[in-house]
């Protein structure tokens, strides 16, 4: 199979059939591609509609259904199995399958290009969300050993060599944007404009995006751990300066030093610093603890394959 489209699905019951029709319009020959739908523990009729599509469609439809919700990153990993070209695309039709065809044409025309990634040149979001995302990309690049391209998404098409590299990293806490940057390979970025969702609402609220971004920084940077050293040095410097200032004021202004108040302030200050740094260390230890269990990235309850 020349092209494999990986489509993570979480509560996308109304988008399954429109997505399949959109792909068929762009790729009229079913033998050129397969669609790998990964049902990520949906609570609606997503799986039921996927089974119906699998039963009646002339397209090559493969369905991997998780035993529960493992997250989009696990769904992407589950789909990385087949195809000369592999494309990651959402089911909500915000990402046009026609752009996938454009990506494959670039890979055909440019043998030295290993991956084509689409980025949103113009975001249809509020200014706060846009600013937060831009700030995250800058911070992540400065704090980690890999470069994060502002606006680059998971919407990309790549060769089997890139897929094989990704499969060599079966880590539990996955962050695809970082993984694609880490493995390297020649990547070409092309702009695209995200359309309105065909149906349903986004699953990525601000809180979830914030958690996702924080996990990405922890996965590709040890800078937060080094923050403990910086805070320790700053705290020591602060305490020395505070001590000198107090002595000078005592000698020149003859002030009465309220030892109890100062002691309480210092205890609260340094205690907060310690708890903050311990919390960061705890985040790394917790993730390392789960990784050492060697649990699978996902568990498939049911797999529907097509007739080859």
Secondary structure in CASP SS format (residue, H / E / C, confidence):
PFRMAT SS
TARGET T0000
AUTHOR 0000-0000-0000
METHOD secondary structure of the structure
MODEL  1
X C 1.00
X C 1.00
X E 1.00
X E 1.00
X E 1.00
X E 1.00
X E 1.00
X E 1.00
X E 1.00
X C 1.00
X C 1.00
X C 1.00
X C 1.00
X C 1.00
X C 1.00
X H 1.00
X H 1.00
X H 1.00
X H 1.00
X H 1.00
X H 1.00
X H 1.00
X H 1.00
X H 1.00
X H 1.00
X H 1.00
X C 1.00
X C 1.00
X C 1.00
X H 1.00
X H 1.00
X H 1.00
X E 1.00
X E 1.00
X E 1.00
X E 1.00
X E 1.00
X E 1.00
X E 1.00
X C 1.00
X C 1.00
X C 1.00
X C 1.00
X C 1.00
X C 1.00
X H 1.00
X H 1.00
X H 1.00
X H 1.00
X H 1.00
X H 1.00
X H 1.00
X H 1.00
X H 1.00
X H 1.00
X H 1.00
X C 1.00
X C 1.00
X C 1.00
X C 1.00
X E 1.00
X E 1.00
X E 1.00
X E 1.00
X E 1.00
X E 1.00
X C 1.00
X C 1.00
X C 1.00
X C 1.00
X C 1.00
X H 1.00
X H 1.00
X H 1.00
X H 1.00
X H 1.00
X H 1.00
X H 1.00
X H 1.00
X C 1.00
X C 1.00
X C 1.00
X C 1.00
X C 1.00
X E 1.00
X E 1.00
X E 1.00
X E 1.00
X C 1.00
X C 1.00
X C 1.00
X C 1.00
X C 1.00
X C 1.00
X C 1.00
X C 1.00
X H 1.00
X H 1.00
X H 1.00
X H 1.00
X H 1.00
X H 1.00
X H 1.00
X H 1.00
X H 1.00
X H 1.00
X H 1.00
X H 1.00
X H 1.00
X C 1.00
X C 1.00
X C 1.00
X C 1.00
X C 1.00
X E 1.00
X E 1.00
X E 1.00
X E 1.00
X E 1.00
X E 1.00
X C 1.00
X C 1.00
X C 1.00
X C 1.00
X C 1.00
X C 1.00
X H 1.00
X H 1.00
X H 1.00
X H 1.00
X H 1.00
X H 1.00
X H 1.00
X H 1.00
X H 1.00
X H 1.00
X H 1.00
X H 1.00
X H 1.00
X H 1.00
X H 1.00
X H 1.00
X H 1.00
X C 1.00
X C 1.00
X C 1.00
X C 1.00
X C 1.00
X C 1.00
X C 1.00
X C 1.00
X E 1.00
X E 1.00
X E 1.00
X E 1.00
X E 1.00
X E 1.00
X E 1.00
X E 1.00
X H 1.00
X H 1.00
X H 1.00
X H 1.00
X H 1.00
X H 1.00
X H 1.00
X H 1.00
X C 1.00
X C 1.00
X C 1.00
X C 1.00
X C 1.00
X C 1.00
X C 1.00
X C 1.00
X H 1.00
X H 1.00
X H 1.00
X H 1.00
X H 1.00
X H 1.00
X H 1.00
X H 1.00
X C 1.00
X C 1.00
X C 1.00
X E 1.00
X E 1.00
X E 1.00
X E 1.00
X E 1.00
X E 1.00
X C 1.00
X C 1.00
X C 1.00
X C 1.00
X C 1.00
X C 1.00
X C 1.00
X C 1.00
X C 1.00
X C 1.00
X C 1.00
X C 1.00
X C 1.00
X H 1.00
X H 1.00
X H 1.00
X H 1.00
X H 1.00
X H 1.00
X H 1.00
X H 1.00
X H 1.00
X H 1.00
X H 1.00
X H 1.00
X H 1.00
X H 1.00
X H 1.00
X C 1.00
X C 1.00
X H 1.00
X H 1.00
X H 1.00
X H 1.00
X H 1.00
X H 1.00
X H 1.00
X H 1.00
X H 1.00
X H 1.00
X H 1.00
X H 1.00
X H 1.00
X H 1.00
X H 1.00
X H 1.00
X H 1.00
X H 1.00
X H 1.00
X H 1.00
X H 1.00
X H 1.00
X H 1.00
X H 1.00
X H 1.00
X H 1.00
X H 1.00
X H 1.00
X H 1.00
X H 1.00
X C 1.00
X C 1.00
X C 1.00
X C 1.00
X C 1.00
X C 1.00
X H 1.00
X H 1.00
X H 1.00
X H 1.00
X H 1.00
X H 1.00
X H 1.00
X H 1.00
X H 1.00
X H 1.00
X H 1.00
X H 1.00
X H 1.00
X H 1.00
X H 1.00
X H 1.00
X H 1.00
X H 1.00
X H 1.00
X H 1.00
X H 1.00
X H 1.00
X H 1.00
X H 1.00
X H 1.00
X H 1.00
X H 1.00
X H 1.00
X H 1.00
X H 1.00
X H 1.00
X H 1.00
X H 1.00
X H 1.00
X C 1.00
X C 1.00
X C 1.00
X C 1.00
X C 1.00
X C 1.00
X C 1.00
X E 1.00
X E 1.00
X E 1.00
X E 1.00
X E 1.00
X C 1.00
X C 1.00
X C 1.00
X C 1.00
END
